[in-house]
């Protein structure tokens, strides 16, 4: 259900929803939904990309402590490859909103489209820099995903995942070509698919 948005009419129990991880070549897409408590304001909320890592970490704990409700959800690599990244992102956003223990009166979605929800929803372009609840959601999603990428650095050394977080940087692309894809790489993404095919070609030539 989608509706037009008048910021002057926004009531309490508004959920902000955002995602992190649409562009990377590996790992899940992570989403979050947050209902802030007007009685417990959180200073410094902004688009997570505009904050330092230390500031995001501090705000992560404060959001979890002060929010009326929050839920962090995801769509896994297998779902991204099966559904495509857009549909997997919409699914993860839907899971985040449905995971709230308080039903919001309105969900504000960062971006230009909304997932299918049981509550009224409206997209907000660049919402993470305009709507505090969306900014809070972006922080929860980014910190969660960044922590996962740092953990994958230890499991799959040599790719630099802890640094580039899975994005297609020159370092990542070089490692992908040299080492081949890992189980957390998205096979439906062109650079990963090319690396799989190149590796398969090498193996075929050895048979």
N, C-alpha and C positions, 0 to 999 in steps of 0.2 A: 504494500500500500504506500503510495507516494503522494506528497502534498506540497504545495507551495509554502515558502517559509517567510514569515514576518518576524524578524528578530525581536521586535517589541512585544510580540505575543507569546514568546517562549516561556513556558511555565516551569515549575520545579519538576523533578523527575525526568529530566532530559538526559538521554544517553548519548555520549559522544563515541563515535566508532572510527577506527583507523586501522591501517595495515602497514606492515613492513615486510619487504622481501619479494616484491613482484619481479624485480630486475635481475637478481642473482642467478647464477648458473647451478647453484646447489642449495640444499636445505629447504625446510618448510617455509611457507608464507605464514606469518604470524599476525594475528589480529587481536584487538582488545576493544572492549566496550566499558565505559565508565560513567557512572552517575555520581556527580559531585554533590557534596553537602554544602548548601549555601551558608550554613552556620559555621562551617569550618573551612574558610578560604585557604587556598594554597597559592603562595606568591611565586612568581617566576615561571608559570606555565607558558610554554611556547612550543612551536614546531620542534620536535625532538632533534631534527637535523641542525638546528640553529643553536643547540646547547652543547656544552662540553660533556665529555663522558662522565666526569665527576658530578656535574650538575644533574645529569640524567639519573645517575645512580641514587643521588640524594632525593630527588623528586619521586623516583620509583617507590622508595620506602614510605614517603609522606603520602603519596596517592593511595597506596595500599592501606595505610592507617586511617586516613580521613574520609575516603570516598564512602558514600552510602552503599554502593555496590560496584563491583568490577568483575570482569571475567576475561581471561586471556585464552584465546583459542587458536586453531591452526588448521591448515590443510597440508598433508604430507606430500613428499615428492611423488609417490605413486598416484595420488589424486591429481596433482598438477599435470603429470604426464597423461593421465587418462581423460581429464576434463578440459584441459588447457588452463593457463594461468589466470585468466579473467574469471572463469566459472569457479575455479578452486578458491580464488580470493573471495568471491561472493559467498561461497559456502562457509568459509572460515569466519566471515563477518556475521553470517546468520548464526553460527554456533556461538559466537561471542555474545550476541544480544540474547539468545535463548538461554545462555548460561548465567545471566544475571539473576540474583535471588529476589530482586525487586523488579516488577514489570514497569518499564518506562512509559510515559505518556507520549513521548516522541523520541525518535532516534535520528540524530544528525550524522550523516555519513560523509567522511572526507572524500572529495572527488566529485565526479559528474554523474554518478549512477548509484542506485541503491540495490542491495540484495532483497530478495523476497522475505518480508517480515510480517509477523502477526500484529505489529503495532505501526502507527503512522510513522513515516520516514521521509526525510528530505536530504538530497545531496547538497554539500556546501563545498564549492571549489576553493582550494587553499584553506580549508576549514581548520587545519591544525595551527594556523597562525591567527585565526579569528575567533574560534570558539574554545573556551577553556577546557570543556569536557573532551573535545576531540584532541586537543593538545595533550591532555592527560593520557588518553588512549594511545596516542602515538608514542609517548614515552614508555608506557608499559610494554607495548609491542616491540619497540626497538631494543630496549634493555634486555628483554627476554631473548630475542633472536641473537643479539650480539653475544650474550653469554653462551648460547648454544654453539655459535661459530667458534668461540674461543675453546670450547670443549672439543669440537671436531678437529681443531688444530693438533691436538694431542693424539687423536685417533688416526688421523690421516696427515701425517707430517709431510712436508715438502711442497704443499700447495699454497701455503701462506694464507690459509682461510681465516685465521685469527686477525689478520691485518685487513684484507680486502672484503671480508664478510661474505664471500661468495660472488661478488660482483665481477664482471668480465674485464678485469684489469690486465695489462700486459703480463704481469707476473703470473696471474691465474691462468691465462690462456697458454702461456709457455709451459707451465707445469702440466696443464691438461694434455697438451700435445706430447709432452715427454713421458709422463707417468700414466696417462690414460684416465678415464673417469673412475670415480669411486661409487659405491652404492648410494651416496647422497646426492650425486649429480643428476640433474633433470635431463633425461634423454630426449625429451621433446624440444629442448632448446638447441638451436642450430650449431653452436660451437661444440656442445657436448655430443650431439649426434655425429658431427664430423669426426670427432676424436674416437668415438666408438667404431665408426666405419673404417677409419684409418688403421685402428688396432686390429680389427677383424681382417682387413686386407693383408696385414703383416703376418697374422697367424695362418691365413689361407696359403700364403706363399711358402710357409715353412712346412706345410703338410705334403 
